[in-house]
Amino acid sequence: MNDYMDRYLFVDFMADALPAGITTQRRIRQRHLIVGQYTLDRCHEIRFGSPQFLLLQNDGPPHTLTWHTPGNPTPNRQHVKLGEINIIPPETILYASWPEQISTFIVALTPNFVVSTLKTFPPSRIVAGAGPWIGIDDPMLLNISAVLRGRLDHRSHDDSTYLPLAGNLLITRAYELFAGHTVRQPLAAGGLGLMRQRHILAFIDGRLQESLTLCRLAREAGLSPDHFGRAFRISVGLSPLQYITQRRISMAKEALLTPNRTITDIAMALGFASPSHFSDAFRKATGVAPSKWRRERN
């Protein structure tokens, strides 16, 4: 492990070189956004900020984050779980400490991109000088983050179109959560509709250990199976089965960090038909077997 990070960091993630203590594992850089995986060295009371709007998602074992803002010196302690999201608007400063090297997935969006996305909405403090928002557990943000993360694994010639659209969704959702306004998002023609989509995603998350067939989900949504399958893909960008598997793999990663839980226990708890089915799905999603993924992190 490297030494502590510098005490004063104002990080431009669009730059070619980043400050000592931040290592780029892989990234996609476009004109107004960055999507990447980074390693951040341990730090104590660093002064941290960025000119970009940042989404940071913990990509490794749980750790403790201690932080405060310049205007409020009272420290906050947050147990950051695998997959948990923090959002820091541009120009926002916080003082932060964490005791060990951490792996983080980061989406960085320029202020111009944020302003352009929100130009038809009422003024919002999420553009600059607000927040930070720590320990976010919002299914929609988690899904958007998963889509953006997937582009690191499957780069394509259409990334220049696809990534900004996902970035627009990220900013719109952050506005909806933190700006004090309700945003009526344009709905994709033929999709589920916002309220039905929220209900179905919450229904799935609460029942990942159960059998979630297309017919069951369609019945819950009040649609025929064929209609529901098409509408879900239009709204979410994945088939129902793909989305359920994605959520189960995400939960499995967190469970694998608990040493006394067996692969069989995890497979059964998350609704996989068998341990071998779980291992096959996990290897397809991550490129490695669950046991190897666990060893690499323990």
N, C-alpha and C positions, 0 to 999 in steps of 0.2 A: 504494500500500500504506500502511496506517496504521502508526503507531509501534508499539513493543513493547507487549505486554500488561502489565497490572499484575503486580507480583511476587507478590502474595498473592491467590489466587482460591479461594474455597470456593463453588462454583457450584450454585445451586438451579435446575435446569432446569425445574422446575414453575412458577417465578416468571414474572410478566408481562414483566419487564425483566431482561436478563442483563448482566453486567459489561462494561465497555468492553473491546474486543478480541475479543468473541464476537458474531457477527452471525447472526441466524436467517434462513435463506433460505426455508424452509417447514417446517411441522411440524403434527402432529396431537397435541392434548393431551387426555388423559382423566384421570379422577380419580387413578389410580395409575400412569400411564405417559405418557411422551412419546416420539414417534417423529419425527425431524426431520433436516434437512440444515443444516449450520452452516459458517460460515467462521471460522477461528481465526487471529488475527494471529500473526506471528512472536513468539517469546519467548525469554528467556534466564534459566534457573534460576528459573522461577516455582514457587511452592508451591501445588500444585493438589490439590483434592479436591472431593467432592460428598456431600450427604446421600443421594443416590440410587445405586443399582446401575447402572453405566454400561457399555454396549457401544459402543465407538468403532471405526468402520471407515473406513479411508482411502478418500476418494472422488475423489482427484486424483493428480497425478504422484507418483512415489516421492520420499521425503525421508528425512532422517536425524533420528532421535529420540534424544536423550541424556537419561538419567533415572537417578535413584537414590531410595532411600527414606530417611526420617530416621534409621533405625537402621543403615543401611549406606551410607556416603558414597562408596563406590567407584562411579564412573560406569559405566553400561551404554550402549552405542551400538547402535542398532537401525536397519537400513535397512528402512524401512516401504514395502512394495510396495502397488500399487493393490489394494484389496479386503481388505488384511490387517486383522485384528481385534485390538483390545486390550480387556481387561476390567478395570475398577476397581470393587471392591466399595464399598458405602457407608462413609463415614467414613475411607476409606483415603487417606493423604497421600503424594504423591510430588513430587519436584523434577524439572522437565522443561525441556528446551530444544529448539526447532526453528528453523531459520534462515530460513524463509520462510512466507508466509501459506499455510494449508492448508485444504482442503475436507474435511469429515468428516460421515459419517452417524452419528447418535447415537441409541441407545435408552436411555432413563432410566426405571428402575423404582423405586418407593418401597420402603423397608425393609419396610413392612407387607405389600406385595404379595409380596416375596421370602419372608418368614416364612410367609405364608399358603400359598404354593405348596409350601414344604418342611415343613409342619407334621407330616406323617406319616413324615418321614425322620429318621435320627439327626442330632444337632446338627452344624452345619457352620460353618467359619470363613468361608465365602463371604458370610455375612450381613453381617459388618462386620469391619474391621481386618485383612483378609488381602490377599494379592496385592501389587501388581497382576500381571496376567498379560499379557505383551507378546508380540506377533508370533504370534498364534494362527492356525493353518491347519488348521481342522477342518471337513470337508465338511458335517457336520450343522449346525454353527453358521452356516456360510456360507449354507446353504439357508434356515435360519430368518431370518437377516438379510435375505436377498433377498425373502422373503415379506413381511416387515414393510416393507421399502423400497417394495415394489410398491403398498402401500396409499397411499403419498403420491401416486402417479400415478393411482390408481383408487380414489378415496374412495367409500364406500358407506354406506348406512343401517345395515348390519350391522357396521360397524367396532367398535361398542361391545361386541359379542360376540367378534368375530374377533380383534381385537388382544390382549385379555387371554389368549386361548387360545395365541396365538403367544408371548406373553410367558412363559406357564407353561412352554412347551417350551424357551425360551431358558434360563430359570433351572434347569430340570431337567437340561439338557445341561451347563451350567456346573458344577452340583453333581457330575454324573457324571465330568467331566474333572478337577476340582480339589479336591474334598472328601475324596478318599481312600476313597470308598464306591462300590460299583456299584449303580446304581438300576435296578430292573426296571420299566420304564415300561409303563403299560397300553397294549396294542396295539389299534389299531382293528380291529374285527371285519372279516374278509375282506381284511386287508392282507397285506403281504409277510412280516411277522415281522421282528424286530430284526436278526438275524444275516444273513438273506437281503437285507434292505434295505441294510445296510452293505456287503455284498459287491457288490451291483449298483451302488451309487453310486460305489464305488471303481473298479469295472470301467469304468464310463462315463468317469470322470475320467481314467483312464489311456489311453483310446482315442478321445479327442475328434476326432482327425484322421482316424479311420476311418469307414466306413459302419456306423452303429449302427441297424439295422432292428429293428422290434418282434420279428420272429421270432428274430433273433440274441440279443437280450436275454432273451427268454422261454426260449430254449434254455439260456442261461447260468444262468438261475434255476431250470431244471427244471420249467417250467410251460408250459401251452398259451398261445399268443399272446393269446387273449381273456381268459383267467384272469389272465395277467401284467399286461395293460393295466389291468384293473379294480383289481387289488391294488396296483399302483404308484400309481395316482391316489389310492386310499384312504390309503396310507401317506405319500406325498410331497405330495399336494395339487395335483399337476400331472400331465398325461399324460407318458409317456416322451419324446415329441418336444418338448413344451414345456420339460421339464427340460433336455434336451440342448441345445436352442437357447439357453436361459438361461445355461448354463455356457459355451457357445462365445462368446456375446456378452461375458461377463465376461472371458474370456481375450483376446478381440479388443481390448477396451479397453486392456489392459496392453500388447499388442503395438503398438497405434497410437501409444503414447508413445515408441516407438523410431523416430526420424526416417527411418532408411534402409530401413525395411521398407515395401514397396509394399502397396497394398490387395489386389492379386492374390496376393502371397505369403501374406498373412495369411489370406485366404479359403481358399486351398488347404491351408495348414498346419492349419486347424481343421475340415476336412472339409466345407466348403460346396461345393455342386455347381458353382458358378461365382462370379466376382466380383459379378455382378448379383444372384445369389441372396443372397450375403452382405450386399450393400448394402441389399436389401429387408428382410432380417431385422433388420439393425442399425437401420434407420430405424423399423421397426415397434416395436422395443424401446425406443429412446431418443428418437424424435421428430426425429432429424437424421441426415444421411448420415455415413458414417465419415470422409470427408474433412473435413467441416465440424467434426465432433467433435474431430478431431485439430488443426485450425487453432485452435480456441477454447482449446485447452490448451497449445499451443506458441507 
